[in-house]
Amino acid sequence: MEVHLQTLIDSIGDAIVATDTEGQVIIWNPAAEKMFGYKKKEAQGKNIDELIGGPEAKKARKITQRILKRKISNQIAIRYNKEGKPITVSITASPVIYGQYLLGGIAVYKDISDLVQKDKQLEHANRLLRAISDINQTIIQEKNPEKLLKKAASLLAENGKYDLVQFILVDSRLKPVKFMGHGPKKLLNRFPLCAEKVLKARRSLFIPEIKDSRLCRSCTKEVESGWAATFLLEHNKEIFGVMHVGNAHDVFDQSSEIKILEEISSDLGFALYSIKKEREKKLAEKEIKRLQQFYQTIITSLAEGIAVEDTRGIITFVNPSLEKLLGYKKGELLGQHWSVFIADEEVERIKEKSKKRRTKTREQYETILKTKDGHFIPALIHARSLYSGNKFNGVVSVITDISQLKKIQEELKKSRDEALAASKAKSEFLANMSHEIRTPMNGIIGMIELALQTELTEEQRQFLTAARASAESLLTILNDILDFSKIEARMIELIPTEFKLHDSLTEIVATLALTAHKKGLELLCHVPPSLPERVVGDLSRLRQIILNLVSNAIKFTEEGEVTVEVQEESRTEKDIILHFTVRDTGIGIPPDKLNSIFQPFVQADASLTRKYGGTGLGLAITSQLVNLMGGKIWVESELQKGSTFHFTVKLGLPEKTEEKPVPGTLSALYGLKVLIVDDNATNRLILKEMLQSWRMKPVEAANGPTALSLIQSQTSEPFDLFLLDLSMPEMDGFTLMEEIRKLEQVKDTPIIILTSADRVGDFQRAKEMGASAYLVKPVRPSDLLDTIMVIKGATGLSKKLSEPITEQTLPEFRAKYKILLAEDNAINQKVALHLLQKKGHSVTVAENGQEVLEKLKTEDFDLILMDVQMPVMNGFEATSKIREMEKETGRHIPIVAMTAHAMKGDREKCLEAGMDDYVSKPLYPEELYKVIERAMTKKK
């Protein structure tokens, strides 16, 4: 029986404790062990009140005494486990009596901590819900943000039993502007790090224990423990501040409490948003009212007349200015149709306009007003349709008296006609002056050129050379003055054409090679192969910019080099911006003159004009041309160390076309192994990029000894071609060439001499030493390629090389043309004939356009050089007739304009008339040859 009883006691889930009459434990079941942490052996024999009574031991003894007095006890109390942790329990205790004897007492302890906690939690939640209700009621009643938040803080502190409720208002930059709330002043008036973090992250933050958080270190001096939570006060992505709550007590249900607090912060955020919008609305209404009054004042005080009409055309409003203009008293026009103040002959026209007002919402037109007393006034009317949604409500018209304006227009028209006549006379004068000066200049310079090619004494050659230099200086001054006049009169327009970028730029720079080499300067032009092959732009103006800058660089540089480089700055599908630099090693420009040099008639040092010459217009013209081409220009300089001029231009990109197959002649050069020997690194880079673009295999050497070492190391695969710079320190090109000829494996390898000096006797020595070509730097890519193709026999021509190829003899390996020269001036005929026949071309002369047409009927020509100004029939008319004839034949003969005109529109007129290209007088040999080759290339 005892066993069964013990088993029953042990199986009960509640703690069963029995004591004797002294209160000492005699029964301690497993549930008691689990609840209080004492093992049975530890508990037996111990006084029950001292064992689990803890701080409540005194109260516990009263229960024990009650039992010993044979009374039953039921109550809820706090007892403590072995670790001292309090446990809320319900105690049912009763005495144990056998017969007349008291044996002791027995008690059942039930752990009700969770139930008590839930009751507290429910009570706390109810208080928070009451806080929400009270806060929402406050939101409805209170429209002052600060009062609202202070009231909310008090409600939260009171109902939530929070030690700290802090509200922080912020400005548009999320900086604190106002602190308020409930709690310790030291905490209320500070901007806690947690609030800063919440504003930055734009989301709420909960800290379960502040003493464990780094963010709370500054606050833990005031509060030793507890939790904290910070919420955004926001609505519709607009932040007004934060709500910071701190409690030193337990959290009953963390997630529920945080959710309730978030709801409160959300409601407050919405309230602040609503208050702000309400204030903004009131301000807006006030501003609208003010503006209405302001506009009413403006409308009534405007000098222009204003009329409003309804959908039937009945006037519903007019301002005083219109009444005064038309001679009506106040209110007389109201209720009348708008036609009352329109001249009779204008009424039908205005009615047609009025019919369209339902669809045409805005219109401006001139008409004639009719005053009350019958006078007529010219007026300008701005009419605008009025709508309410899609419904047409009428028209408002602003009416301006333009009587005075009409008088001014008549005077301006008269002045404009006079100005146009004067401008036309000025343009014609400049054009005629250009032609009249250039025509004899062509003869002077041409004849001097011819004379210099004859047998002369040294004294005669000096005289003629000086005369040519003077003539060219005069022509330069003339060009500058004419260009500046055109720019000042805004008579320059860009004529874009498609051109080859690499060849064109090298060709432009090469025209100044002789000038540079006479001073012993290295002239370099670097155009990376990564740039597009063809671009669209005004090549003649780009040429003018580059020539001006490069010639200036050469002029002011006594030793060293002048380098032209171009790089891509940006690119789209349709255009590209190129960045050009012209760098020299000359005298430099003082810092205080860097900006003024682009102004007309200004040089960095006035004394330089005497030494170097010039009009002071070159850079001013260049700056204007750069601006016209969509770019900008600037300069960097250091005295005695040189200058670098920068400019950008915007060029078009041609539409993509199918790539032409590589000619067989060029493919024959693929893999050609070429040794470049030049002490100038930039020049080596330029040559290397050229050769690589043709798929050759270039190798570089900076001096003669290095080159010889490379040649001797390549015995198994020797070089196929040598490009040797003539002017190098230590070992020049000729010395290196002699050493190369001594090496058996390359003694017959072709050698191309590149020179920037072109000294007397150098060509003859190159010829005697067996050089295959003698080219002056900078070398045009097309010239270098043609030279290599001729040397390697890839041109298909059988012409034998009797002497080194030069830039002058290279055309002999190209085609010869049958040319018709149209020129009426006998001297100019002689100059052009000599220049053309010198290159092997066959030339027929015609003295006017009519003769050109006659000769075309009996002979075929490859190209026509057409003077523009000729008797009987000028070049424009002749070209027009030729193009008409070609519409029937289907042929196209290239026509190059040859003119002494250099004014605005001359080049454009030539191209518009059907001519293919343009060359101005006086004729320079190289320029003439280039234009002919360019025109024939286009034909092919």
ZAMARGU-4260 file (C-alpha; in steps of 0.2 Angstrom, whole numbers, plus 5000, padded with zeros to 4 digits):
<rodrens>
0) 5000/5000/5000 | 5014/5012/5004 | 5022/5008/4988 | 5007/5012/4978 | 5005/5029/4988
5) 5023/5034/4985 | 5021/5030/4966 | 5005/5041/4965 | 5014/5055/4974 | 5029/5054/4962
10) 5018/5054/4947 | 5009/5070/4951 | 5015/5085/4940 | 5013/5097/4955 | 5026/5099/4969
15) 5020/5088/4984 | 5028/5092/5000 | 5025/5085/5017 | 5032/5091/5034 | 5031/5084/5052
20) 5025/5094/5066 | 5041/5104/5067 | 5039/5110/5049 | 5054/5098/5043 | 5052/5090/5026
25) 5048/5072/5026 | 5040/5070/5008 | 5048/5079/4992 | 5042/5072/4976 | 5051/5073/4959
30) 5040/5088/4954 | 5046/5097/4969 | 5064/5093/4964 | 5061/5101/4947 | 5052/5116/4953
35) 5063/5121/4967 | 5080/5113/4961 | 5083/5104/4977 | 5086/5085/4977 | 5075/5074/4989
40) 5090/5071/5000 | 5094/5089/5001 | 5077/5094/5006 | 5072/5080/5018 | 5075/5086/5036
45) 5076/5104/5031 | 5063/5117/5038 | 5052/5120/5023 | 5050/5139/5026 | 5069/5142/5027
50) 5072/5131/5012 | 5060/5139/4999 | 5054/5155/5008 | 5068/5166/5004 | 5064/5184/5007
55) 5046/5178/5010 | 5051/5166/5024 | 5042/5176/5037 | 5025/5175/5028 | 5028/5157/5024
60) 5029/5153/5042 | 5012/5159/5045 | 5005/5147/5033 | 5015/5133/5042 | 5008/5139/5059
65) 4990/5139/5052 | 4992/5121/5046 | 4999/5116/5063 | 4983/5124/5071 | 4974/5111/5060
70) 4968/5124/5047 | 4967/5122/5028 | 4976/5136/5018 | 4974/5141/5000 | 4984/5156/4993
75) 4995/5163/4980 | 5013/5167/4985 | 5031/5169/4980 | 5043/5155/4983 | 5062/5154/4978
80) 5071/5140/4970 | 5089/5134/4974 | 5096/5148/4963 | 5086/5161/4972 | 5074/5164/4957
85) 5057/5169/4962 | 5042/5158/4957 | 5024/5163/4958 | 5015/5148/4965 | 4997/5143/4971
90) 4998/5134/4988 | 4985/5122/4994 | 4990/5116/5012 | 4981/5106/5025 | 4985/5097/5041
95) 4988/5078/5042 | 4978/5071/5057 | 4977/5053/5063 | 4963/5050/5075 | 4966/5064/5088
100) 4984/5066/5084 | 4992/5079/5072 | 5005/5071/5062 | 5011/5086/5052 | 5005/5095/5036
105) 5005/5092/5017 | 5005/5106/5003 | 5003/5106/4984 | 5013/5119/4975 | 5007/5124/4957
110) 5019/5135/4946 | 5008/5149/4940 | 5022/5161/4934 | 5016/5160/4916 | 4998/5164/4920
115) 5003/5179/4931 | 5015/5185/4917 | 5001/5184/4904 | 4990/5193/4915 | 5003/5207/4917
120) 5006/5206/4898 | 4987/5208/4894 | 4986/5222/4906 | 5001/5231/4898 | 4994/5228/4881
125) 4977/5235/4886 | 4986/5251/4893 | 4995/5253/4876 | 4979/5251/4866 | 4971/5264/4877
130) 4987/5275/4873 | 4983/5272/4854 | 4965/5277/4857 | 4970/5292/4867 | 4983/5297/4854
135) 4971/5296/4840 | 4959/5306/4849 | 4973/5319/4851 | 4977/5318/4833 | 4959/5323/4828
140) 4959/5338/4840 | 4977/5345/4840 | 4984/5353/4825 | 5000/5359/4833 | 5014/5347/4830
145) 5024/5351/4846 | 5008/5350/4857 | 5003/5334/4848 | 5020/5325/4851 | 5021/5331/4869
150) 5003/5324/4873 | 5008/5308/4864 | 5024/5307/4875 | 5014/5309/4891 | 5001/5296/4886
155) 5014/5283/4881 | 5024/5286/4897 | 5009/5284/4908 | 5001/5269/4899 | 5016/5260/4894
160) 5026/5263/4910 | 5041/5269/4899 | 5055/5278/4908 | 5059/5288/4892 | 5048/5294/4878
165) 5058/5306/4866 | 5052/5314/4850 | 5065/5322/4839 | 5059/5333/4824 | 5071/5335/4810
170) 5073/5347/4795 | 5073/5342/4776 | 5092/5338/4778 | 5087/5326/4792 | 5096/5337/4805
175) 5087/5339/4822 | 5078/5355/4826 | 5067/5351/4841 | 5068/5339/4856 | 5053/5335/4867
180) 5045/5321/4877 | 5045/5313/4894 | 5059/5306/4904 | 5076/5312/4911 | 5081/5329/4905
185) 5099/5323/4901 | 5092/5310/4889 | 5078/5320/4882 | 5089/5335/4875 | 5102/5324/4866
190) 5102/5317/4849 | 5106/5298/4852 | 5116/5288/4840 | 5102/5276/4838 | 5091/5290/4831
195) 5105/5296/4819 | 5106/5278/4813 | 5088/5276/4810 | 5087/5292/4800 | 5101/5287/4790
200) 5095/5269/4787 | 5077/5275/4786 | 5070/5260/4796 | 5066/5256/4814 | 5078/5250/4827
205) 5076/5239/4842 | 5089/5236/4856 | 5085/5222/4868 | 5098/5227/4881 | 5106/5244/4880
210) 5121/5239/4891 | 5126/5227/4878 | 5125/5239/4863 | 5139/5251/4857 | 5126/5264/4852
215) 5120/5266/4869 | 5136/5269/4878 | 5133/5287/4880 | 5116/5284/4888 | 5120/5270/4900
220) 5127/5282/4912 | 5109/5288/4915 | 5101/5271/4913 | 5110/5255/4918 | 5099/5242/4910
225) 5083/5239/4900 | 5078/5240/4881 | 5076/5254/4869 | 5067/5256/4852 | 5068/5270/4839
230) 5055/5273/4825 | 5053/5284/4810 | 5040/5297/4810 | 5036/5297/4792 | 5022/5296/4779
235) 5022/5295/4760 | 5042/5294/4760 | 5043/5311/4769 | 5052/5310/4786 | 5048/5322/4800
240) 5058/5314/4814 | 5060/5299/4826 | 5051/5292/4841 | 5063/5285/4854 | 5056/5274/4868
245) 5066/5267/4882 | 5060/5255/4897 | 5071/5249/4911 | 5057/5235/4915 | 5053/5218/4907
250) 5046/5216/4889 | 5031/5205/4891 | 5029/5201/4872 | 5042/5209/4862 | 5035/5207/4845
255) 5018/5213/4850 | 5024/5228/4859 | 5035/5234/4845 | 5021/5231/4833 | 5010/5243/4844
260) 5023/5256/4845 | 5026/5255/4826 | 5008/5258/4824 | 5008/5273/4835 | 5023/5280/4826
265) 5015/5277/4809 | 4999/5286/4816 | 5009/5301/4822 | 5019/5302/4805 | 5003/5302/4796
270) 4996/5316/4808 | 5012/5327/4805 | 5010/5324/4786 | 4992/5329/4787 | 4996/5345/4798
275) 5009/5350/4786 | 4998/5348/4770 | 4984/5357/4779 | 4996/5371/4782 | 5003/5371/4765
280) 4985/5371/4758 | 4980/5386/4768 | 4996/5395/4763 | 4993/5390/4745 | 4975/5397/4746
285) 4981/5413/4754 | 4994/5414/4740 | 4981/5411/4727 | 4970/5424/4734 | 4985/5436/4734
290) 4990/5432/4717 | 4972/5434/4711 | 4972/5451/4718 | 4989/5454/4711 | 4984/5448/4693
295) 4969/5458/4694 | 4979/5473/4698 | 4991/5469/4683 | 4977/5466/4671 | 4968/5482/4675
300) 4985/5492/4674 | 4992/5484/4659 | 4996/5495/4644 | 4990/5481/4632 | 4971/5478/4630
305) 4963/5462/4637 | 4946/5455/4631 | 4937/5439/4636 | 4923/5432/4626 | 4912/5417/4629
310) 4908/5402/4617 | 4896/5414/4607 | 4909/5428/4605 | 4900/5439/4617 | 4912/5450/4627
315) 4912/5446/4646 | 4927/5456/4652 | 4938/5470/4646 | 4952/5479/4655 | 4953/5498/4656
320) 4967/5499/4643 | 4956/5492/4629 | 4942/5503/4634 | 4953/5518/4633 | 4961/5512/4617
325) 4944/5510/4608 | 4937/5525/4616 | 4923/5516/4626 | 4917/5520/4643 | 4918/5508/4657
330) 4906/5493/4654 | 4900/5499/4637 | 4909/5484/4628 | 4902/5471/4640 | 4888/5460/4632
335) 4893/5465/4614 | 4900/5454/4600 | 4919/5455/4597 | 4916/5461/4580 | 4910/5478/4586
340) 4929/5484/4587 | 4936/5475/4572 | 4937/5484/4555 | 4923/5479/4543 | 4935/5472/4530
345) 4943/5461/4543 | 4928/5453/4551 | 4926/5439/4539 | 4944/5434/4541 | 4943/5434/4560
350) 4927/5424/4560 | 4936/5410/4551 | 4949/5411/4564 | 4936/5411/4578 | 4928/5395/4571
355) 4944/5386/4573 | 4947/5391/4591 | 4939/5375/4598 | 4954/5365/4591 | 4967/5378/4588
360) 4971/5384/4606 | 4984/5397/4603 | 4986/5410/4589 | 4994/5426/4585 | 4989/5438/4570
365) 4988/5456/4565 | 4972/5465/4561 | 4964/5482/4561 | 4954/5488/4576 | 4939/5500/4574
370) 4937/5513/4588 | 4920/5520/4594 | 4922/5536/4584 | 4927/5527/4568 | 4946/5528/4568
375) 4957/5513/4563 | 4972/5506/4573 | 4984/5492/4568 | 4985/5479/4581 | 4993/5463/4586
380) 4982/5450/4594 | 4987/5435/4605 | 4972/5424/4606 | 4971/5408/4618 | 4956/5396/4620
385) 4950/5393/4637 | 4945/5375/4642 | 4937/5367/4658 | 4944/5349/4656 | 4939/5346/4638
390) 4925/5358/4637 | 4928/5374/4627 | 4923/5390/4637 | 4928/5404/4627 | 4944/5415/4622
395) 4955/5427/4630 | 4964/5440/4619 | 4979/5451/4622 | 4978/5466/4610 | 4993/5477/4607
400) 4993/5494/4598 | 5007/5492/4585 | 5005/5509/4576 | 5022/5515/4582 | 5030/5498/4578
405) 5024/5499/4560 | 5032/5516/4558 | 5048/5509/4566 | 5047/5494/4554 | 5046/5505/4539
410) 5061/5515/4545 | 5071/5499/4549 | 5066/5492/4532 | 5073/5507/4523 | 5089/5506/4534
415) 5091/5488/4531 | 5090/5490/4512 | 5103/5503/4513 | 5114/5492/4524 | 5112/5477/4512
420) 5116/5488/4497 | 5132/5494/4506 | 5136/5477/4512 | 5134/5470/4494 | 5145/5484/4487
425) 5158/5480/4501 | 5157/5462/4496 | 5159/5465/4478 | 5173/5477/4481 | 5183/5464/4492
430) 5179/5451/4478 | 5185/5462/4464 | 5201/5467/4475 | 5204/5449/4478 | 5203/5444/4460
435) 5213/5459/4454 | 5227/5457/4466 | 5228/5438/4465 | 5228/5437/4446 | 5244/5447/4444
440) 5251/5439/4460 | 5249/5422/4451 | 5259/5428/4437 | 5273/5435/4448 | 5275/5420/4459
445) 5272/5408/4444 | 5285/5417/4433 | 5298/5418/4448 | 5295/5399/4450 | 5299/5396/4432
450) 5314/5407/4432 | 5321/5398/4447 | 5321/5382/4438 | 5332/5389/4424 | 5351/5391/4424
455) 5355/5406/4435 | 5370/5414/4443 | 5370/5414/4462 | 5367/5432/4463 | 5352/5431/4451
460) 5345/5416/4461 | 5347/5426/4477 | 5337/5441/4469 | 5323/5430/4463 | 5322/5420/4480
465) 5320/5437/4489 | 5307/5442/4476 | 5297/5426/4479 | 5298/5428/4498 | 5291/5446/4497
470) 5277/5441/4485 | 5272/5426/4497 | 5272/5438/4512 | 5261/5450/4502 | 5249/5436/4498
475) 5249/5430/4516 | 5244/5448/4522 | 5231/5449/4509 | 5224/5432/4514 | 5223/5437/4532
480) 5215/5454/4529 | 5202/5445/4517 | 5198/5431/4530 | 5197/5443/4544 | 5185/5454/4534
485) 5174/5439/4530 | 5174/5433/4548 | 5169/5451/4554 | 5155/5451/4541 | 5150/5434/4546
490) 5152/5429/4528 | 5161/5412/4531 | 5151/5396/4530 | 5157/5378/4532 | 5156/5367/4517
495) 5157/5349/4523 | 5164/5335/4512 | 5170/5318/4515 | 5189/5316/4516 | 5203/5304/4521
500) 5209/5309/4538 | 5226/5302/4539 | 5232/5307/4522 | 5224/5324/4523 | 5232/5329/4539
505) 5249/5323/4535 | 5248/5331/4518 | 5243/5348/4526 | 5258/5347/4538 | 5270/5342/4524
510) 5267/5358/4515 | 5277/5367/4528 | 5291/5354/4528 | 5303/5364/4518 | 5300/5379/4529
515) 5304/5369/4544 | 5319/5360/4537 | 5327/5376/4531 | 5328/5380/4550 | 5334/5363/4554
520) 5318/5358/4563 | 5310/5341/4565 | 5292/5342/4558 | 5281/5327/4564 | 5263/5323/4562
525) 5255/5309/4572 | 5238/5302/4567 | 5234/5286/4576 | 5227/5272/4565 | 5213/5269/4578
530) 5205/5285/4571 | 5192/5283/4557 | 5199/5282/4539 | 5186/5295/4533 | 5177/5309/4541
535) 5165/5323/4535 | 5170/5341/4537 | 5176/5357/4529 | 5194/5351/4525 | 5199/5368/4518
540) 5195/5377/4535 | 5203/5363/4545 | 5219/5365/4533 | 5219/5384/4537 | 5218/5381/4556
545) 5232/5368/4556 | 5243/5378/4544 | 5241/5394/4554 | 5246/5385/4570 | 5261/5375/4563
550) 5268/5390/4553 | 5267/5400/4569 | 5276/5386/4578 | 5290/5385/4565 | 5291/5404/4564
555) 5295/5405/4583 | 5306/5390/4585 | 5324/5391/4582 | 5329/5373/4586 | 5321/5357/4591
560) 5305/5350/4584 | 5287/5355/4579 | 5274/5340/4582 | 5256/5339/4577 | 5246/5326/4586
565) 5227/5321/4585 | 5217/5310/4597 | 5199/5305/4599 | 5190/5314/4613 | 5173/5307/4610
570) 5162/5298/4597 | 5144/5295/4593 | 5136/5285/4579 | 5135/5301/4568 | 5150/5312/4573
575) 5167/5312/4582 | 5176/5326/4592 | 5195/5326/4588 | 5208/5335/4600 | 5223/5342/4590
580) 5239/5348/4598 | 5253/5358/4590 | 5268/5357/4601 | 5285/5367/4598 | 5301/5370/4607
585) 5301/5388/4603 | 5302/5404/4613 | 5286/5402/4622 | 5273/5415/4627 | 5272/5425/4643
590) 5259/5420/4655 | 5250/5437/4655 | 5248/5436/4636 | 5241/5418/4635 | 5223/5425/4633
595) 5225/5440/4623 | 5235/5432/4608 | 5218/5426/4601 | 5212/5444/4599 | 5214/5453/4582
600) 5230/5463/4579 | 5239/5456/4595 | 5255/5448/4597 | 5263/5442/4613 | 5277/5454/4610
605) 5275/5469/4598 | 5294/5469/4594 | 5292/5452/4587 | 5282/5459/4572 | 5298/5467/4566
610) 5308/5451/4568 | 5296/5438/4563 | 5283/5448/4553 | 5264/5445/4552 | 5248/5455/4554
615) 5243/5449/4571 | 5227/5442/4563 | 5232/5423/4561 | 5226/5417/4579 | 5211/5428/4579
620) 5205/5420/4562 | 5210/5403/4569 | 5200/5405/4585 | 5185/5410/4575 | 5186/5395/4563
625) 5188/5383/4577 | 5172/5390/4585 | 5163/5388/4568 | 5168/5370/4568 | 5160/5367/4585
630) 5176/5367/4595 | 5187/5377/4607 | 5205/5383/4607 | 5218/5386/4621 | 5236/5387/4624
635) 5249/5381/4637 | 5266/5388/4636 | 5282/5391/4646 | 5295/5404/4641 | 5310/5398/4632
640) 5303/5380/4633 | 5290/5380/4620 | 5271/5381/4618 | 5257/5369/4615 | 5241/5374/4606
645) 5226/5364/4608 | 5210/5364/4598 | 5195/5353/4596 | 5184/5351/4581 | 5168/5341/4578
650) 5168/5331/4562 | 5154/5320/4555 | 5156/5301/4552 | 5151/5294/4535 | 5137/5281/4534
655) 5145/5264/4535 | 5148/5256/4518 | 5154/5239/4514 | 5173/5237/4515 | 5182/5236/4498
660) 5192/5221/4495 | 5211/5223/4498 | 5220/5226/4482 | 5231/5212/4477 | 5246/5224/4475
665) 5244/5229/4494 | 5242/5211/4500 | 5259/5207/4491 | 5267/5218/4505 | 5259/5208/4520
670) 5272/5202/4532 | 5286/5213/4525 | 5299/5214/4538 | 5305/5233/4540 | 5318/5240/4551
675) 5314/5258/4556 | 5330/5268/4562 | 5326/5285/4570 | 5332/5294/4585 | 5315/5303/4587
680) 5303/5292/4597 | 5288/5300/4590 | 5293/5298/4572 | 5297/5280/4576 | 5279/5278/4583
685) 5272/5286/4568 | 5281/5275/4555 | 5277/5260/4565 | 5259/5263/4566 | 5259/5266/4547
690) 5267/5250/4543 | 5257/5240/4555 | 5241/5247/4547 | 5247/5239/4531 | 5251/5223/4540
695) 5269/5224/4538 | 5281/5219/4553 | 5291/5234/4559 | 5305/5233/4571 | 5312/5249/4579
700) 5330/5255/4583 | 5334/5272/4591 | 5352/5273/4583 | 5364/5266/4571 | 5374/5254/4583
705) 5357/5246/4589 | 5351/5244/4571 | 5367/5235/4566 | 5366/5224/4581 | 5348/5220/4576
710) 5352/5216/4558 | 5366/5204/4563 | 5355/5195/4575 | 5342/5192/4561 | 5352/5181/4550
715) 5339/5167/4548 | 5325/5179/4544 | 5334/5195/4537 | 5325/5212/4535 | 5316/5216/4518
720) 5317/5235/4519 | 5326/5248/4529 | 5319/5266/4534 | 5334/5276/4539 | 5333/5294/4546
725) 5347/5304/4539 | 5350/5316/4554 | 5355/5306/4569 | 5369/5309/4582 | 5385/5298/4583
730) 5380/5288/4567 | 5370/5297/4554 | 5360/5289/4540 | 5374/5288/4527 | 5386/5281/4539
735) 5374/5267/4544 | 5370/5264/4526 | 5388/5261/4522 | 5389/5249/4536 | 5373/5240/4530
740) 5381/5238/4513 | 5395/5229/4520 | 5384/5215/4527 | 5382/5201/4515 | 5365/5195/4519
745) 5357/5213/4517 | 5369/5222/4505 | 5355/5222/4492 | 5341/5226/4503 | 5331/5242/4498
750) 5334/5257/4509 | 5323/5272/4510 | 5331/5288/4517 | 5320/5299/4527 | 5327/5317/4530
755) 5321/5333/4539 | 5336/5343/4533 | 5336/5340/4514 | 5353/5348/4512 | 5362/5352/4496
760) 5371/5337/4490 | 5361/5324/4501 | 5351/5318/4487 | 5366/5315/4475 | 5375/5306/4489
765) 5360/5295/4492 | 5359/5291/4474 | 5377/5287/4473 | 5376/5275/4488 | 5361/5266/4480
770) 5346/5272/4490 | 5330/5267/4483 | 5320/5282/4489 | 5324/5299/4497 | 5308/5306/4506
775) 5306/5322/4516 | 5298/5321/4532 | 5284/5322/4537 | 5280/5308/4524 | 5262/5306/4519
780) 5255/5288/4522 | 5250/5287/4503 | 5267/5293/4497 | 5276/5280/4509 | 5265/5266/4503
785) 5267/5270/4485 | 5285/5271/4487 | 5287/5254/4495 | 5275/5246/4482 | 5286/5253/4468
790) 5302/5247/4476 | 5295/5230/4479 | 5287/5229/4462 | 5269/5228/4468 | 5263/5242/4457
795) 5262/5232/4441 | 5273/5245/4432 | 5289/5240/4424 | 5297/5257/4426 | 5315/5254/4431
800) 5323/5265/4446 | 5337/5275/4439 | 5338/5286/4454 | 5330/5287/4471 | 5311/5290/4472
805) 5307/5307/4479 | 5290/5315/4482 | 5293/5325/4466 | 5296/5309/4455 | 5283/5298/4463
810) 5269/5305/4452 | 5280/5297/4437 | 5275/5280/4443 | 5256/5286/4443 | 5245/5289/4429
815) 5247/5304/4416 | 5231/5314/4412 | 5225/5323/4397 | 5220/5340/4404 | 5210/5354/4396
820) 5216/5371/4404 | 5203/5385/4403 | 5212/5401/4406 | 5211/5418/4397 | 5227/5426/4405
825) 5242/5423/4395 | 5255/5423/4409 | 5244/5412/4420 | 5242/5400/4405 | 5261/5399/4404
830) 5263/5395/4422 | 5250/5382/4422 | 5256/5374/4406 | 5274/5372/4413 | 5268/5365/4430
835) 5257/5352/4421 | 5269/5347/4407 | 5283/5345/4420 | 5273/5331/4428 | 5270/5323/4411
840) 5252/5328/4408 | 5246/5332/4391 | 5238/5349/4391 | 5226/5358/4379 | 5222/5377/4381
845) 5205/5385/4379 | 5204/5404/4382 | 5185/5405/4387 | 5170/5393/4392 | 5164/5393/4374
850) 5181/5386/4368 | 5180/5373/4381 | 5163/5367/4375 | 5169/5367/4357 | 5185/5356/4361
855) 5174/5344/4371 | 5164/5340/4355 | 5180/5334/4346 | 5191/5327/4360 | 5190/5317/4376
860) 5199/5324/4392 | 5203/5316/4409 | 5200/5333/4418 | 5197/5351/4416 | 5205/5365/4425
865) 5192/5379/4424 | 5196/5397/4427 | 5180/5405/4434 | 5181/5423/4427 | 5184/5423/4408
870) 5177/5433/4393 | 5163/5426/4382 | 5158/5413/4394 | 5163/5411/4412 | 5168/5395/4421
875) 5151/5394/4430 | 5141/5394/4414 | 5153/5382/4405 | 5152/5370/4419 | 5133/5371/4420
880) 5132/5367/4401 | 5144/5352/4403 | 5134/5344/4417 | 5118/5346/4406 | 5127/5337/4392
885) 5133/5323/4403 | 5115/5319/4408 | 5113/5312/4390 | 5130/5304/4389 | 5131/5297/4407
890) 5149/5302/4408 | 5157/5313/4421 | 5173/5323/4418 | 5181/5330/4434 | 5181/5349/4434
895) 5193/5359/4446 | 5189/5377/4448 | 5204/5388/4446 | 5200/5406/4453 | 5208/5421/4460
900) 5192/5425/4470 | 5194/5421/4488 | 5178/5429/4496 | 5163/5421/4505 | 5154/5409/4493
905) 5167/5408/4480 | 5171/5390/4484 | 5153/5386/4488 | 5148/5393/4471 | 5160/5382/4462
910) 5154/5366/4470 | 5136/5371/4468 | 5139/5374/4450 | 5144/5356/4448 | 5163/5358/4450
915) 5172/5344/4459 | 5186/5353/4468 | 5193/5371/4470 | 5211/5378/4469 | 5214/5397/4472
920) 5227/5407/4463 | 5242/5410/4464 | 5245/5392/4459 | 5257/5383/4470 | 5264/5367/4462
925) 5261/5355/4476 | 5244/5361/4479 | 5239/5360/4461 | 5246/5342/4459 | 5236/5337/4475
930) 5220/5344/4469 | 5222/5335/4452 | 5225/5318/4461 | 5211/5321/4473 | 5199/5324/4459
935) 5205/5309/4449 | 5204/5298/4464 | 5185/5303/4466 | 5182/5299/4448 | 5190/5282/4450
</rodrens>
